[in-house]
Amino acid sequence: MSESTDTKPEGASLHAPLARLLRPLVRLLVARGITFPALTDLLRELYVNVAEYDFALPGKEQTDSRVSLLTGIHRKEVRRLRGAGAPVSVVPAVVSRTSRIIARWIADPAFTDSQGQPLPLPRTADAGAPSFEALVSGVTRDLRPRAVLDEWLDRGLAFTDARDRIVLAEAAYVPRGDGSGEPQLYYFGRNLHDHIAASVANIVGDTPRFLERAVHYDGLSKELAAKLEARAREIAMEALQQANREAHAACQTDPGGAYRWNFGVYVYAEAAPPARPADER
């Protein structure tokens, strides 16, 4: 009996989705001068790290031979790379501080109006009254509110109105810049990690554990795509602000622990080439 020529290697079904997933990342790597050999070195280290820690057998010591078998990397290289530890994503101080202050400004009833929008704040005010000084001091005592304000005004995260009140700019909700800034790159890694991790957990788990859905339409005019993108931004911001308000309120009575939670959304539109018939692929 001859072996079927239709048999696909294990994992072959992942090739097409992986190519689609990796294409924009490769575009970023090429644009930033990260070469293929440099990426190969990183992937080799990650393969060893994941096999060593995520695929260890209960009650058994993970061996170089098993890591080599799982990864296809020579045992000599495995021995060199083992124990390096998983790359740690340290939250930049500016990201942690800024995100906590903004989260409070758009969630705490003391600093929002009746519609839940962030109030314009005077620089200072009497005790118990909302002010930018009270907002910052309630989050951190390590920095003077004036220093935070100067930084925000310089970065365009806030501006002053005609009454010299501090107003939160829309730009404060999303890190902006040329892509080289520390906050933007931090969120790039964290948010993509969590989205991919949720998708992978749903694939390898017995039942889908995380919500991971999208609404999508093809064959649209440029005008309709732009209109839907704008409306989707409005809907997304409403959902994010509501989630932030509820999470902020719940944290006031939470005893704390080792878990973290992330709720994210994305909106994307592009001019896509028409799909080819299956017999032409």
N, C-alpha and C positions, 0 to 999 in steps of 0.2 A: 504494500500500500504506500503510495507516494504521499509526502507531506504537502498539505495545502499551501499554495503560494499566497493565499489571502490572509494568512496568519500575520498579525501585526505585533511588533515587539511591545513588551509591557510598557505602559506609559505613553504609547504613541498617540493616544487620543488627546494628550495634553499639549502636543506640539503646536497645533494651530492656535489655541487660546493663549499659550505662553508667548508665541510670537507676537500676537496682538497686544498682549499685556506689556511686553518688554520694549516694543518699538518706541513709544514716547520716552521711556527711560534711556534707551540707547541714544536717542536724539539729544537728550540732555547731557549725557556723558561725553558725546562727541563735541557738543558745543562748549563744554567746560574743560576740554583737553584731557579727559580721563581715557586712556588708551585701553585697547582690548587686553594686553598683558597685565595692566594694573587691575582691571576688573577680574581677570582670571585669578590673580593672587588673592583678592578679596573673597571670591567665590570658593576657592579651595579652603581657606580658613573657615568660612561659614559652614561648608559641608562637613568638615571635621567636627566643628563645634556642635552642630545640630545632631549629628550621629552620636556624639559622645554623651550629650546631656538629655536629648529628647527621645532617644531610642535605646536607652540602657534597659536591660532586663531586670525585673524586680529581684532583689536578693543576690545578684551576680555582679561581679566587677566587670566593667566595660573594658575590653581588650583592644589592643592595636589591630589585631587580626579582624575582629568583628567590625570595627570602624572602617577598616580598609575594604572589607566585603560590602558594607552598606554604601560606601561612597565611590568605590572604584579608584581611590587614591592609594598610591604605594605606601606600604607600612612604614618605610623610612620617613616619608613626608608626614604621615599621620603622627608618628612619634615626635617629630619636631614641632608640630602644630598643636598637639593636645595640651589642654590645661591653660590655653591662652585666655579662656573666659569669653563669654558672649559680649559683643560690642555694647557698651552702655550708652543710652541716650540721656545725657545729662540736660536737664532743663536750664537753659541760659537764665541768669538772674533777671535780665531785663524782660524776658518773656514771662517768667513766673510772677514778677511784681506787677507788670502792666496788666496781664490777664486777670489777676485777682482784683485789681482796682476797678477795671472796666466791668467785670462780672458783678461787682457789688453795685456800681453806679446804675446798671441797667436792670437790677433785680431787687435791690433793697427798697421797700416802700418809702423809706425816709429820703431817698434820693430820686424818686420817680414821681410822675404826675398821675392823675386818675386813670389815664389810658396806659400806664405802665411805661411811658417814655422817659428817658433820663432828663432830669431837670437841669436847666442852666444854673450853675452854682456860683455864688459870690466867693471870692478868694477866702475870706474869713467871715465868721458870724458869731453871735453869742452862743454860749454853751447850750447844746440841745437842738440848735437850729442847723439845717443842712448847709454845708459849705465844702469847698474843695479841700480845705485843710482838714475838716472832720472826716471826709471820705478817705483821704490818704492815711490819716493817723489811725483810722479804724482797721486798716489792713497791715500797715507796717510802721514801726517806730524807728526803723534804722535809717530812714531818709527824711529830710525836711520836705514838706509839701511843696515849698517853693522850688526846690531842685527838680522834683517830679514834674511840676508844671512847666518849668523852662524846657525840660526835655520833650514833653508832649507838644508844646507849641512849636518847637523846632522840627519835630518829626511830623507835624500836621495831624496829630491825634486829637487835638483840641484847638479851639480858637476862642477869642473874646468877642462878645457882642457889644452893641452900642452902650450898654449899661455896665460894661467891664465885668460881666459874668463869664464864667468858664463854660463853654459849650462843647460837648462831646461830638467829635466829627464822625461822619459815617466811615471814614477810612480807618477808624480805630477798631472796627469790628473784624477787619481782615488785614493781616500783615501785608504791606505793599513794598514795592521797591524794584530794583533791577534784578532780583533773584539771588543776589550775593549776600543779602543781609542775614544775620544770625536768626532772627525770629522767623523769617519766611522759610529758611531751610529747616529749622527745627520742626515747624508744623508740616512741612513737606514730608519729612521722614515719619513723624508720629501718625499723621492722619492716613497716609497711604498704608503704613504698617497695620493700623487697626482695621481698615477696610479689607485689606487682603487677608488678615488673620481671621476676620469674621467669615469671609467667603470660604477659606480653607477649612475652618471648623465645621461649616455646614456641609462640606463635601466629604470629609473623612469621618464625621460623626454618624451615629446611627440615625439620628433625626436632625433636621436643621435647628440649630440652637439660637442663632442670632437673626434679627430682622435685617434683610439685605435685599432691597427691591428697587426697581427703577421704572419710570414711565417713559416710553420712547416711541417716537413716530419717525418714519422715513418718508422720503419723497416729498418734502415740503418746499415751499418757496422760501427765498431768502428772507422776505418780509415776515412771513409767519414764524419762521424759526427765531427771528429776532424778537418778535412779540412774545412768543412763548418763553423765551429765555428771560425776558424782563419780568414777566408775570411770575415765573418760577422763582426768581430772586426774592420777590415780595413774599411769596408763600413760605420760602425757606427761612427768611429772616424772622417771620412771625413765629414759626415753629421753634427756631433756636432761642428766641427771646422768652417764649413761654416755658421751654424746658429749663432754661437758666433760672427763671424766677422760682420754679418749683424746686429745683435742686438747691438753690441758695437757701430757701426757706427750710427745706428738710435738713440741711447740714447744721442748722442751729441747734438741733436736739440730738444729732447723731453722735454716738460715743467714739466714732473713728475706728479705723482698722487698716488692713493691708490691701484692700481692693481699690480699683479705680474704675471709672465709668466714662465713656465717650459717646456723644451723640452728634453725628455729623451729617451733612448733606453736600451734594455737589450738583452743579448744573453745567452741561456741556452742549455745544452745538458746533457743527462744522459742515463744510461742503464735502460730501462723501461721493466717491465714484459709484456708478450704478453696479449693483451686484451682478456677477456673471452667472449664466446658467450652469447647473451642476456638471453638465457634460463638457464644459469648456474649462473647468478648473484642473 
